[in-house]
C-alpha cells in the first residue's frame, strides 16, 4: 500500500514540475511576442498583410525569432496540447498586445504629466485615410529635466463638430486620465474655427466653464479639410455618372502646390 502512495506522490510531483516548466515557457514566449509587437509599433509597421495567416509581419518575425530561440520554437510547434493549445498569433491576440502596450505607454505619459504639475492641452480634428473624423487630444508639459514634451493622450472618432460637442469630448478625454479640475491645466490650444475658438459657444469657452476657472486660449493655424462637406459632396457625386472629383496636389506640404503651378507655367 505504501508503494502505491509513493508512486502516486512521485507522479503528482512530476506533474507539478512539468506544469511549472510549462508556465515558465509560456511566460517567456509571451514576453517575446510582446517585444515583437512593441518593435513593430515603434517602427510604425503593419502587423498583418492581405493574408493574415502567413503574410503578416508579426507572424513572420515571430517565426524568424523562433528559428533562433529553441524555447519559443518548442512553444510554437508543441503538438501535445493541440488542438487546444493557444499560440497568441491570431489577429485578436495581436490587437490585444497593441491594447496592452497602448495602455502602458499612456500610463507612463500620465505619470510624467502629473509629476510635472502644470501642462497645456491641444486638440484638433483631422480625417484619417478612410475620411473618418478623428479628434486628437495632446498634452504639452515640461519634465523634471526641464525638457518640453508633447504627447498624444487620446485619439478617437468624433461626430459632433459643434463647440458644445467638442467641448464635452476633450474634457472627457482628460478627465478619464488626468485631474483637470486642479490648477495643473494652465493653457489650451485649438484652431480658429468658430466651433473651437468661439468666445461664447466655442470649445475654449466651454472648457473653461467645465473646469470652473480661466484657462488662456492660444489659437493654432493648423487646418484640415471638412469631413462634413466631403460627405455631402460624395452623396451628390454618387448621383452623377462618371463624376470626376477634384484632388489636392498635396495634403501635407504647401510648397508642392507652388511647384505644381510652376511646372504648368513652364
Order of alpha helices (4+ residues) and beta strands (2+ residues): alpha-alpha-alpha-alpha-beta-beta-beta-alpha-beta-alpha-alpha-beta-alpha-alpha
